[in-house]
Amino acid sequence: MQQQQSRNNAVSAVVVAVTYGDRLHLVRQVVAGALRFVSVVKIIIVDNGSKRPVAASDFDEPEKVEVLRSETNLGSAAGFRLGIERALALEGVRYLSLLDDDNVVGDGYYDELARLHEELGGGDEIAFSAIRTDREQYKRLLSQPQHPSYLHGSFLGFDVAAIAKRLAGRIMKTARPASPSRLRAIDRAPYGGLFLTLAAARRIDPPRLDFVLYGDDHEYTRRLTRAGVTIYLTDHAHVVDVDQSWNEVNDRGSRWIDVSAPQWRIYYAARNQHFLELSEAGGKAALRMNRLALKARLYAEALARHRSPSKAARAMRTLNLAIRHAKRGQLGANEEFRIPFSSGN
């Protein structure tokens, strides 16, 4: 395999990725992409209850690959926690790179991020979130830097004031043209594409186990920024997603009331996101208003779709339960919403 030479011979990185189910064909592409770089000295794969156990021998250069196996799917929070803790125990490695099991790094990925890190001073208070092909919201943040990176008081991404502002801008034609930027500070980021020093990662505890999955990446990176680490969203390097996220392929209306979708996905995604929203300082009145408005809209959509109040209520049940548990701070695994390949499945 032809390897890309690092521009800085001192660059050394450990990659952590978490996989599950039957996704070896995907994680092989992830590992192959990372192995193109001589700066990648170790790849840690957390096998979260895959149907067929993943082994280092499944990959080229197996001496660089370490597999940590769990017999059951513990969720992304526990998986990344296990991988990050192992990475933090390594000596002589400078950078930590987090990837999902369908994230293939682009050409020049590690060289470019290491170069950019040095250009900005090379300190442990600097991290990057590389643009991902499946995250339109991050593309918009980079292309329209006047937009806030997080709407305080929004509910599951819904904000009445922001919608009204966009509509007013269209009517009055006052919307400002995009002013592309290649670097923008954000206060939270996904795991996939996160690049930071191991010293920066040591500033905080690893991901919280009680988040199970969904939102654990935002909770983890929000703690990073609160610990003094600036995360820059950038397109100097990019990650290509070779699989589609569940919420990207749904064309049946809102994902929150999609009865054909796995209900465990809806539950953990809504519960954890709303828990984070409730933990933000300020914006509580706006959050209550937006929650009422979105729930009313979703119920109307469910009623129109199912033509039955009882069926509409059933479509809303998982979301309503997630909201109630978020308000109570009731996190952790929920037996009613077991994730695939978890204990008992």
C-alpha positions as CSV (number, residue, x, y, z in Angstrom):
1,M,0.0,0.0,0.0
2,Q,1.3,3.4,-1.0
3,Q,1.6,5.5,2.1
4,Q,1.4,9.3,2.3
5,Q,4.5,10.8,3.9
6,S,3.9,13.1,6.8
7,R,5.3,16.6,6.4
8,N,6.3,16.6,10.0
9,N,8.3,13.6,11.1
10,A,7.4,14.3,14.7
11,V,3.7,13.8,14.0
12,S,2.3,10.6,15.5
13,A,-1.4,9.8,15.9
14,V,-3.6,7.1,17.4
15,V,-7.0,6.4,15.9
16,V,-10.0,5.2,17.8
17,A,-13.1,3.8,16.1
18,V,-16.1,1.9,17.4
19,T,-18.0,-0.7,15.4
20,Y,-20.9,-3.1,16.0
21,G,-23.3,-5.4,14.3
22,D,-22.2,-6.5,10.8
23,R,-20.0,-3.6,9.7
24,L,-16.6,-5.2,9.1
25,H,-16.8,-4.2,5.4
26,L,-17.1,-0.5,6.5
27,V,-14.5,-0.5,9.2
28,R,-12.0,-2.1,6.8
29,Q,-12.3,0.9,4.7
30,V,-11.8,3.2,7.7
31,V,-8.6,1.3,8.7
32,A,-7.3,1.2,5.2
33,G,-7.7,5.0,4.9
34,A,-5.9,5.7,8.1
35,L,-3.1,3.2,7.3
36,R,-2.1,5.4,4.3
37,F,-0.4,7.7,6.7
38,V,2.9,6.9,8.3
39,S,2.0,9.3,11.1
40,V,-0.7,6.8,12.3
41,V,1.2,4.6,14.7
42,K,-1.8,2.7,16.2
43,I,-5.5,2.1,15.4
44,I,-7.7,1.0,18.2
45,I,-10.9,-0.7,17.1
46,V,-13.6,-1.2,19.8
47,D,-15.7,-4.1,18.8
48,N,-19.1,-3.4,20.4
49,G,-20.7,-6.9,20.1
50,S,-20.2,-7.5,16.4
51,K,-22.0,-10.6,15.0
52,R,-18.6,-11.9,14.0
53,P,-15.8,-10.8,16.3
54,V,-13.4,-8.3,14.7
55,A,-9.7,-9.3,14.7
56,A,-6.5,-7.4,13.9
57,S,-5.8,-10.0,11.2
58,D,-8.8,-8.6,9.3
59,F,-6.7,-5.6,8.3
60,D,-3.5,-4.8,6.5
61,E,-0.6,-4.1,8.9
62,P,-2.3,-6.0,11.8
63,E,0.7,-5.1,14.0
64,K,-0.7,-1.5,14.0
65,V,-4.3,-2.6,14.9
66,E,-5.5,-3.3,18.4
67,V,-9.0,-4.7,18.9
68,L,-10.9,-4.3,22.2
69,R,-13.8,-6.7,22.3
70,S,-17.1,-6.4,24.1
71,E,-19.5,-9.4,23.8
72,T,-22.5,-7.1,23.8
73,N,-23.2,-3.6,22.3
74,L,-22.6,-1.2,25.2
75,G,-23.4,1.9,23.1
76,S,-21.2,4.5,21.6
77,A,-20.4,6.2,24.9
78,A,-19.0,3.1,26.5
79,G,-17.3,2.1,23.3
80,F,-15.5,5.4,22.8
81,R,-14.7,5.6,26.5
82,L,-13.0,2.3,26.3
83,G,-11.0,3.3,23.2
84,I,-10.1,6.7,24.5
85,E,-8.9,5.3,27.9
86,R,-6.7,2.9,26.0
87,A,-5.3,5.7,23.8
88,L,-4.5,7.9,26.8
89,A,-2.4,5.1,28.3
90,L,0.0,5.2,25.3
91,E,3.3,6.9,25.5
92,G,5.2,8.7,22.7
93,V,2.0,9.6,20.8
94,R,0.9,13.2,20.3
95,Y,-2.5,13.2,18.6
96,L,-5.8,11.4,19.1
97,S,-8.1,11.0,16.1
98,L,-11.7,9.8,16.6
99,L,-13.6,8.2,13.7
100,D,-17.0,6.5,13.4
101,D,-16.8,3.1,11.7
102,D,-17.9,4.5,8.4
103,N,-15.6,7.5,8.3
104,V,-12.8,7.3,5.7
105,V,-10.3,10.2,6.0
106,G,-9.6,12.2,2.9
107,D,-6.3,12.8,1.2
108,G,-3.7,14.6,3.3
109,Y,-6.0,14.3,6.4
110,Y,-3.4,13.9,9.2
111,D,-0.7,15.9,7.5
112,E,-3.0,18.8,6.9
113,L,-4.5,18.8,10.5
114,A,-1.1,18.5,12.1
115,R,0.2,21.4,9.9
116,L,-2.8,23.5,10.8
117,H,-2.3,22.7,14.5
118,E,1.3,23.9,14.4
119,E,0.3,27.0,12.4
120,L,-2.1,28.0,15.2
121,G,0.6,27.6,17.8
122,G,0.6,23.8,18.4
123,G,-0.8,24.1,21.9
124,D,-3.0,21.6,23.7
125,E,-5.9,24.1,23.8
126,I,-6.4,23.6,20.0
127,A,-8.6,20.8,18.4
128,F,-10.3,20.3,15.1
129,S,-13.5,18.9,13.8
130,A,-13.0,18.0,10.1
131,I,-16.0,18.5,7.8
132,R,-18.0,15.3,7.3
133,T,-20.0,14.6,4.1
134,D,-23.1,13.5,6.0
135,R,-23.4,16.6,8.3
136,E,-25.1,19.4,6.4
137,Q,-25.4,21.5,9.5
138,Y,-21.7,21.7,9.9
139,K,-21.2,22.6,6.2
140,R,-23.7,25.5,6.7
141,L,-21.8,26.6,9.8
142,L,-18.6,26.9,7.8
143,S,-20.2,28.5,4.8
144,Q,-22.3,31.0,6.8
145,P,-20.2,32.0,9.8
146,Q,-22.8,34.7,10.8
147,H,-25.1,31.9,11.9
148,P,-24.8,30.8,15.6
149,S,-23.3,27.4,16.1
150,Y,-25.9,26.5,18.7
151,L,-29.4,28.0,19.2
152,H,-29.9,28.4,22.9
153,G,-33.5,27.6,23.8
154,S,-34.1,25.5,20.8
155,F,-35.8,22.1,21.2
156,L,-34.4,19.2,19.2
157,G,-33.1,21.7,16.6
158,F,-36.4,23.5,16.4
159,D,-36.6,27.2,17.1
160,V,-39.6,29.4,16.4
161,A,-37.6,32.7,16.4
162,A,-35.0,31.3,14.0
163,I,-37.8,30.2,11.6
164,A,-39.5,33.6,11.8
165,K,-36.2,35.3,11.1
166,R,-35.5,33.2,8.1
167,L,-39.0,33.8,6.7
168,A,-38.6,37.5,7.3
169,G,-35.3,37.5,5.5
170,R,-36.8,35.8,2.5
171,I,-39.8,38.2,2.3
172,M,-37.6,41.3,2.8
173,K,-34.8,39.8,0.9
174,T,-32.4,40.9,3.6
175,A,-30.6,37.6,4.0
176,R,-26.8,38.2,3.8
177,P,-24.9,36.2,1.2
178,A,-22.7,33.4,2.5
179,S,-19.2,34.4,3.5
180,P,-17.3,31.1,3.4
181,S,-14.7,30.5,6.1
182,R,-12.3,27.6,6.4
183,L,-12.0,27.8,10.2
184,R,-14.6,28.4,12.8
185,A,-14.8,27.8,16.5
186,I,-17.7,25.6,17.7
187,D,-18.6,24.6,21.2
188,R,-19.5,20.9,20.4
189,A,-18.7,18.4,17.7
190,P,-19.3,14.8,16.6
191,Y,-16.8,12.1,17.4
192,G,-16.1,11.5,13.7
193,G,-13.5,13.9,12.5
194,L,-12.4,15.0,15.9
195,F,-8.6,15.6,16.1
196,L,-6.8,16.8,19.2
197,T,-3.7,16.2,21.3
198,L,-3.7,13.4,23.9
199,A,-2.8,16.1,26.4
200,A,-6.0,17.9,25.6
201,A,-8.1,14.7,26.0
202,R,-6.5,14.2,29.4
203,R,-8.1,17.5,30.6
204,I,-11.5,15.9,31.0
205,D,-13.1,12.6,31.8
206,P,-13.9,10.2,28.9
207,P,-17.5,10.1,27.6
208,R,-20.3,9.6,30.1
209,L,-21.6,6.0,30.2
210,D,-25.2,7.1,31.1
211,F,-25.6,8.7,27.7
212,V,-25.4,5.2,26.1
213,L,-25.5,6.5,22.6
214,Y,-26.5,9.7,20.7
215,G,-25.5,13.1,22.2
216,D,-22.6,11.6,24.1
217,D,-20.2,13.1,21.5
218,H,-21.7,16.6,22.0
219,E,-21.6,16.2,25.8
220,Y,-18.0,15.1,25.7
221,T,-16.8,17.8,23.3
222,R,-18.8,20.5,25.2
223,R,-16.8,19.6,28.3
224,L,-13.6,19.9,26.2
225,T,-14.5,23.5,25.2
226,R,-15.4,24.3,28.8
227,A,-12.0,23.0,29.9
228,G,-10.4,25.6,27.6
229,V,-10.0,23.6,24.4
230,T,-11.1,25.5,21.3
231,I,-12.5,23.2,18.6
232,Y,-12.2,24.6,15.1
233,L,-14.5,23.3,12.5
234,T,-12.5,23.2,9.2
235,D,-12.6,22.0,5.7
236,H,-8.8,21.9,5.4
237,A,-9.4,18.2,5.9
238,H,-12.5,16.1,5.4
239,V,-14.1,12.8,6.3
240,V,-16.1,10.8,3.7
241,D,-19.0,8.8,5.1
242,V,-19.3,5.5,3.3
243,D,-22.6,4.7,5.0
244,Q,-25.7,6.8,5.6
245,S,-27.0,7.8,9.0
246,W,-30.5,6.6,9.9
247,N,-31.9,10.2,10.1
248,E,-30.5,11.0,6.6
249,V,-32.4,8.4,4.7
250,N,-35.9,8.9,6.2
251,D,-38.3,10.4,3.6
252,R,-41.5,9.7,5.6
253,G,-41.7,13.0,7.4
254,S,-40.3,13.8,10.8
255,R,-38.0,11.2,12.2
256,W,-39.3,11.8,15.7
257,I,-42.7,10.2,15.0
258,D,-41.6,7.6,12.4
259,V,-43.1,4.4,13.7
260,S,-41.2,2.4,11.1
261,A,-37.8,3.6,12.5
262,P,-36.1,1.7,15.3
263,Q,-37.7,3.2,18.4
264,W,-34.4,2.9,20.4
265,R,-32.9,5.4,18.0
266,I,-35.6,7.9,18.5
267,Y,-35.6,7.4,22.3
268,Y,-31.9,7.9,23.0
269,A,-31.5,10.6,20.4
270,A,-34.4,12.7,21.8
271,R,-33.7,12.0,25.4
272,N,-30.0,12.8,25.4
273,Q,-30.4,15.9,23.2
274,H,-33.1,17.3,25.4
275,F,-31.1,16.6,28.5
276,L,-28.3,18.6,27.1
277,E,-30.7,21.4,26.2
278,L,-32.1,21.5,29.7
279,S,-28.5,21.8,31.1
280,E,-27.7,24.9,29.1
281,A,-27.6,28.2,31.0
282,G,-30.4,30.5,30.0
283,G,-33.1,30.2,27.3
284,K,-35.5,28.2,29.5
285,A,-38.6,30.1,28.5
286,A,-37.7,29.8,24.8
287,L,-37.1,26.1,25.3
288,R,-40.5,25.6,26.8
289,M,-42.2,27.5,24.0
290,N,-40.3,25.6,21.3
291,R,-41.0,22.3,23.0
292,L,-44.8,23.0,23.0
293,A,-44.7,24.3,19.4
294,L,-42.8,21.3,18.0
295,K,-44.9,18.8,19.9
296,A,-48.0,20.4,18.6
297,R,-46.7,20.3,15.0
298,L,-45.6,16.7,15.3
299,Y,-49.0,15.6,16.7
300,A,-50.7,17.4,13.8
301,E,-48.4,15.6,11.4
302,A,-49.0,12.3,13.0
303,L,-52.8,12.8,13.0
304,A,-52.7,13.7,9.3
305,R,-50.6,10.7,8.6
306,H,-52.5,8.1,10.6
307,R,-56.1,9.6,10.5
308,S,-56.6,8.4,14.1
309,P,-56.0,10.2,17.4
310,S,-55.0,6.9,19.1
311,K,-52.5,6.0,16.4
312,A,-51.1,9.6,16.5
313,A,-50.7,9.2,20.2
314,R,-48.8,5.9,19.7
315,A,-46.6,7.6,17.1
316,M,-45.7,10.3,19.7
317,R,-45.2,7.9,22.6
318,T,-41.5,7.3,22.3
319,L,-40.7,11.0,21.9
320,N,-42.9,11.9,24.9
321,L,-41.3,9.3,27.0
322,A,-37.8,10.5,26.0
323,I,-38.8,14.1,27.0
324,R,-40.2,13.0,30.3
325,H,-37.0,11.0,31.2
326,A,-34.8,13.9,30.1
327,K,-36.7,16.3,32.4
328,R,-36.2,13.8,35.3
329,G,-32.5,13.3,34.5
330,Q,-33.3,9.6,34.0
331,L,-30.4,8.5,31.8
332,G,-28.7,5.2,31.3
333,A,-29.9,2.1,29.4
334,N,-33.6,1.6,29.1
335,E,-34.8,-2.0,29.0
336,E,-37.7,-1.1,26.8
337,F,-35.3,0.3,24.2
338,R,-32.5,-2.2,23.9
339,I,-30.0,-1.5,21.3
340,P,-29.1,-4.2,18.7
341,F,-26.7,-6.9,19.9
342,S,-27.0,-5.7,23.5
343,S,-27.5,-8.1,26.4
344,G,-30.7,-10.0,26.0
345,N,-31.2,-9.4,22.3
